[in-house]
Amino acid sequence: MTISDQDSTQTLTALVTGATSGIGREVALQLAELGWRVIAVGRDREALTQLDEASALITSRAADLLADDLAALVPESVDALVHAAGISPSTRVEDTADEDWERVFALNVTAGASLARHALPALRRSRGTVVFVNSGAGTAARPRNAPYAASKHALRALANGLRAEEEASGVRVTTVYPGPTDTPMFGGDVDRSELIRPSSVARAVVMAITASEDVQLTDIHVRPRRELSW
Ligand SMILES: NC(=O)c1ccc[n+]([C@@H]2O[C@H](COP(=O)([O-])OP(=O)(O)OC[C@H]3O[C@@H](n4cnc5c(N)ncnc54)[C@H](OP(=O)(O)O)[C@@H]3O)[C@@H](O)[C@H]2O)c1
């Protein structure tokens, strides 16, 4: 269902991970601004309290996606799932231990797949939308980011596979690939005023969720107005 199709008496619901910071936080705030009910997930208690205070439509849920019961996060009715939580270790392959590989895949990929699996019955009922926040690293790899890039390549495959599987059910699946964005995650040595604003990436996520009923936006690349090298 799109905003334009929305029955004014019906409140749409989004489950947003990574909602305590950066891109996910902006997605939560923008959706609430549009009248969506938002379940905002993260670990940072102070940031969660700020979200609760920011809008009556936001309900925060404290959860560690690497440890807690993900099925319990999914409400009965869901119209959009946004998996924005992620970690980005900056290590060379020769220095990356097995458990570090496992952690980055567990959060960036498996948690998104698990939440999608638990939300699918509700998403099928609502003909809803799943958005995976990927990265430029989803299509390329650089030195010191192989674990991150490998996880984001896997996340792209997850999105493509899920989209193909859910074609008949009407669930839409979108990958958003942000370039360097001004959040705590980005530690590159650049003039930060040239980075993408997290609110701009969030607008792309919201565009995917609110796209016209007859389409799905499959892949959205969000690049800085002027390309950066760092
Ligand atoms: N910033 C960039 O340049 C950039 C570029 C391309 C793609 N991305 C992608 O954009 C997404 C959002 O990143 P961001 O830049 O907004 O980063 P951020 O500001 O560092 O936010 C990361 C989010 O992930 C959550 N998170 C981390 N570990 C978690 C865990 N174990 N359980 C639950 N939540 C956890 C954090 O919440 P808590 O700490 O509260 O748990 C936080 O809300 C990520 O998928 C990232 O890969 C970012």
The ligand as an SDF file (V2000), in Angstrom:
LIG
                    3D

 48 52  0  0  0  0  0  0  0  0999 V2000
   27.8350    5.6210    6.7650 N   0  0  0  0  0  0  0  0  0  0  0  0
   28.2120    5.2080    5.5760 C   0  0  0  0  0  0  0  0  0  0  0  0
   29.1230    5.7830    4.9360 O   0  0  0  0  0  0  0  0  0  0  0  0
   27.5090    4.0220    4.9250 C   0  0  0  0  0  0  0  0  0  0  0  0
   27.7710    3.8070    3.5600 C   0  0  0  0  0  0  0  0  0  0  0  0
   27.1510    2.7370    2.9350 C   0  0  0  0  0  0  0  0  0  0  0  0
   26.2980    1.9190    3.6540 C   0  0  0  0  0  0  0  0  0  0  0  0
   26.0640    2.1330    4.9670 N   0  0  0  0  0  0  0  0  0  0  0  0
   25.1430    1.2100    5.6510 C   0  0  0  0  0  0  0  0  0  0  0  0
   24.0860    1.9340    6.2210 O   0  0  0  0  0  0  0  0  0  0  0  0
   23.5600    1.2120    7.3310 C   0  0  0  0  0  0  0  0  0  0  0  0
   23.4070    2.1840    8.4920 C   0  0  0  0  0  0  0  0  0  0  0  0
   24.7180    2.6130    8.8570 O   0  0  0  0  0  0  0  0  0  0  0  0
   24.9870    4.0720    9.4580 P   0  0  0  0  0  0  0  0  0  0  0  0
   25.9860    4.6980    8.5870 O   0  0  0  0  0  0  0  0  0  0  0  0
   23.7080    4.7240    9.7640 O   0  0  0  0  0  0  0  0  0  0  0  0
   25.7730    3.6130   10.7710 O   0  0  0  0  0  0  0  0  0  0  0  0
   25.6450    3.9540   12.3170 P   0  0  0  0  0  0  0  0  0  0  0  0
   25.2460    5.3840   12.4970 O   0  0  0  0  0  0  0  0  0  0  0  0
   26.8880    3.4530   12.9130 O   0  0  0  0  0  0  0  0  0  0  0  0
   24.4030    3.0300   12.7700 O   0  0  0  0  0  0  0  0  0  0  0  0
   24.5480    1.6390   12.8730 C   0  0  0  0  0  0  0  0  0  0  0  0
   23.2830    1.1050   13.5120 C   0  0  0  0  0  0  0  0  0  0  0  0
   23.4140   -0.3270   13.6410 O   0  0  0  0  0  0  0  0  0  0  0  0
   22.9480   -0.6860   14.9230 C   0  0  0  0  0  0  0  0  0  0  0  0
   23.5830   -1.8970   15.4330 N   0  0  0  0  0  0  0  0  0  0  0  0
   24.9130   -2.2260   15.4010 C   0  0  0  0  0  0  0  0  0  0  0  0
   25.1150   -3.3900   16.0200 N   0  0  0  0  0  0  0  0  0  0  0  0
   23.8890   -3.8280   16.4340 C   0  0  0  0  0  0  0  0  0  0  0  0
   23.4270   -4.9670   17.1490 C   0  0  0  0  0  0  0  0  0  0  0  0
   24.2810   -5.9410   17.5660 N   0  0  0  0  0  0  0  0  0  0  0  0
   22.1170   -5.0780   17.4290 N   0  0  0  0  0  0  0  0  0  0  0  0
   21.2500   -4.1150   17.0440 C   0  0  0  0  0  0  0  0  0  0  0  0
   21.6160   -3.0210   16.3510 N   0  0  0  0  0  0  0  0  0  0  0  0
   22.9150   -2.8820   16.0730 C   0  0  0  0  0  0  0  0  0  0  0  0
   23.3290    0.4930   15.8110 C   0  0  0  0  0  0  0  0  0  0  0  0
   22.4860    0.5290   16.9460 O   0  0  0  0  0  0  0  0  0  0  0  0
   22.9470    0.2990   18.4730 P   0  0  0  0  0  0  0  0  0  0  0  0
   24.3910    0.6430   18.5890 O   0  0  0  0  0  0  0  0  0  0  0  0
   22.0090    1.1580   19.2590 O   0  0  0  0  0  0  0  0  0  0  0  0
   22.6750   -1.1580   18.6950 O   0  0  0  0  0  0  0  0  0  0  0  0
   23.0360    1.6720   14.8970 C   0  0  0  0  0  0  0  0  0  0  0  0
   21.6850    2.0700   15.0160 O   0  0  0  0  0  0  0  0  0  0  0  0
   24.5230    0.0510    7.5850 C   0  0  0  0  0  0  0  0  0  0  0  0
   23.9730   -1.1280    7.0870 O   0  0  0  0  0  0  0  0  0  0  0  0
   25.7500    0.4340    6.7950 C   0  0  0  0  0  0  0  0  0  0  0  0
   26.4750   -0.6980    6.3600 O   0  0  0  0  0  0  0  0  0  0  0  0
   26.6380    3.1780    5.6230 C   0  0  0  0  0  0  0  0  0  0  0  0
  1  2  1  0
  2  3  2  0
  2  4  1  0
  4  5  1  0
  4 48  2  0
  5  6  2  0
  6  7  1  0
  7  8  2  0
  8  9  1  0
  8 48  1  0
  9 10  1  0
  9 46  1  0
 10 11  1  0
 11 12  1  0
 11 44  1  0
 12 13  1  0
 13 14  1  0
 14 15  2  0
 14 16  1  0
 14 17  1  0
 17 18  1  0
 18 19  2  0
 18 20  1  0
 18 21  1  0
 21 22  1  0
 22 23  1  0
 23 24  1  0
 23 42  1  0
 24 25  1  0
 25 26  1  0
 25 36  1  0
 26 27  1  0
 26 35  1  0
 27 28  2  0
 28 29  1  0
 29 30  1  0
 29 35  2  0
 30 31  1  0
 30 32  2  0
 32 33  1  0
 33 34  2  0
 34 35  1  0
 36 37  1  0
 36 42  1  0
 37 38  1  0
 38 39  2  0
 38 40  1  0
 38 41  1  0
 42 43  1  0
 44 45  1  0
 44 46  1  0
 46 47  1  0
M  CHG  2   8   1  16  -1
M  END
$$$$
